[in-house]
Amino acid sequence: MKKYTLIAVAAIACLTAFSFAPTGGREYTPVEQTPNMQTGYIESVHKQNNHYVLSIDQIDWFEGQQAIDKFLELEGDSGLDGPPDGYYIVNDDETLHDLPIADDAKVLMQIYNRTGNVNEADIVWNEPITVEKFAQLLDTEDDLNMKSFPYHLTVKDGEIVQIVQQYVP
């Protein structure tokens, strides 16, 4: 059975429990999709041969008009004119696959618990962090679960060279 999901509903519920205002007044800008990009949820991170490896559940991520079109194609009988938050996620295959992270990969985050107090979390668009910090965040359990966000992964020569956290409103 095909599964069409809005997995981000859990993330939205979590996010609405807190007050987030973008710092610096910058507006959200969609991540530019490229042919060598995969989008997915990260199930786990582990070290293998001195490299971090992500286990990923790949998804199809749609925004704007593409999200509306895909939503109406798949859920046109829902009574809605489009996805509630301007994005739509399709996850037809929940098979996990592993990808190593390049040592010099670029990691860009939008929101995470920087201080240990999740109530102080704030959006900082495309904030660079290290791969080590990213792995640590994925393994940290708090009210702002980093695994509940989709990530755009740029892959080159079989390694992840860039990770961009997808902000979900």
C-alpha positions in Angstrom: 0.0 0.0 0.0 1.4 3.4 -1.0 1.8 5.8 1.9 1.3 9.5 1.4 2.3 11.2 4.5 2.7 14.6 6.1 5.3 13.2 8.5 6.1 16.8 9.4 2.9 17.0 11.4 4.8 15.8 14.4 7.5 18.4 13.9 4.8 21.1 13.5 3.2 20.1 16.7 6.6 20.3 18.4 7.4 23.6 16.9 4.0 25.2 17.7 4.7 24.5 21.4 7.5 27.1 21.2 7.7 30.7 20.0 10.1 30.9 17.0 10.8 34.2 15.2 13.5 34.3 12.6 16.5 36.3 13.8 17.7 39.1 11.6 14.3 39.5 10.0 15.3 37.3 7.0 12.6 35.5 5.3 12.5 31.8 4.5 14.0 30.8 1.2 13.3 27.4 -0.3 16.3 25.1 -0.8 17.2 25.0 -4.5 16.8 21.4 -5.6 19.6 20.0 -7.7 20.0 16.7 -9.6 22.5 15.3 -7.0 20.3 16.1 -4.0 18.3 13.7 -1.9 15.8 14.7 0.7 14.9 12.6 3.6 14.5 11.9 7.3 17.5 10.8 9.2 16.9 7.6 11.2 20.3 7.4 12.8 23.9 8.5 12.6 26.9 6.2 13.4 30.6 6.1 12.9 32.1 3.6 10.5 35.8 3.6 9.5 36.3 7.0 11.1 33.5 8.6 9.0 30.0 9.5 10.1 27.3 7.6 8.2 23.6 8.6 8.0 20.7 6.1 7.7 18.2 7.9 5.6 14.5 7.4 4.7 14.3 9.2 1.4 11.2 11.3 0.7 9.9 13.5 -2.1 9.6 17.2 -0.9 7.3 19.6 -2.6 6.8 23.4 -2.0 4.7 26.1 -3.5 2.7 25.3 -6.6 4.4 21.8 -6.9 3.1 21.0 -3.4 -0.4 22.1 -4.4 -0.4 20.1 -7.6 1.0 16.9 -5.9 -1.4 17.3 -3.0 -4.4 17.6 -5.3 -3.2 14.7 -7.4 -2.9 12.4 -4.4 -5.5 13.8 -2.0 -7.9 15.8 -4.1 -10.8 14.2 -2.3 -9.7 15.6 1.1 -11.9 18.7 0.7 -8.8 21.0 0.9 -7.4 23.2 -1.9 -3.8 22.3 -1.0 -1.4 21.3 1.7 -2.0 23.3 4.9 1.5 24.7 5.3 2.6 25.2 1.7 4.7 22.0 1.5 3.9 18.4 0.9 5.8 15.2 1.6 5.4 11.9 -0.2 7.1 8.9 1.3 6.2 5.9 -0.9 9.2 3.8 0.3 10.4 3.7 3.9 13.5 1.7 3.1 16.5 3.0 4.8 19.8 3.5 3.0 23.2 4.5 4.4 25.4 7.4 3.1 28.7 8.5 4.5 29.3 12.1 5.3 32.5 13.7 3.8 34.8 15.0 6.5 34.6 18.5 5.1 30.9 18.4 4.4 29.0 21.7 4.9 26.1 21.5 7.4 23.5 24.3 7.5 20.9 24.4 10.2 17.8 26.5 10.6 16.8 25.7 14.2 18.2 23.6 17.0 18.6 23.7 20.8 21.8 25.8 21.2 21.7 26.5 24.9 20.3 23.4 26.5 17.0 25.2 27.1 14.6 24.3 24.2 12.4 27.3 25.0 15.3 29.6 23.9 15.6 27.9 20.5 15.5 30.4 17.7 15.7 30.3 13.9 19.0 31.3 12.4 18.8 30.7 8.7 21.5 28.5 7.2 23.7 28.6 10.3 26.9 26.5 9.6 27.9 23.9 12.1 30.4 21.1 12.1 29.7 17.5 11.1 30.6 16.5 14.6 28.1 19.0 16.1 25.4 17.7 13.7 26.0 14.1 14.7 25.8 15.2 18.4 22.5 17.0 17.8 21.0 13.9 16.1 21.8 11.8 19.1 20.5 14.3 21.6 17.0 13.7 23.0 15.0 16.7 23.9 11.7 18.4 22.9 13.2 19.7 19.6 14.0 16.3 18.0 16.5 16.9 15.1 15.3 13.6 13.5 11.8 15.0 13.0 13.1 17.5 10.4 13.7 16.6 6.7 17.2 17.3 5.4 18.4 18.1 1.9 21.6 16.1 1.2 23.9 16.9 -1.7 25.8 13.8 -2.7 29.0 13.7 -4.7 31.0 10.6 -5.5 28.9 8.6 -3.1 29.4 10.9 -0.1 27.2 13.6 1.4 29.0 16.9 0.8 26.3 19.2 2.1 23.4 18.9 4.6 20.7 21.5 4.8 18.0 21.2 7.5 14.6 21.9 6.0 12.6 24.4 8.1 9.0 23.4 8.7 6.6 26.0 10.0 
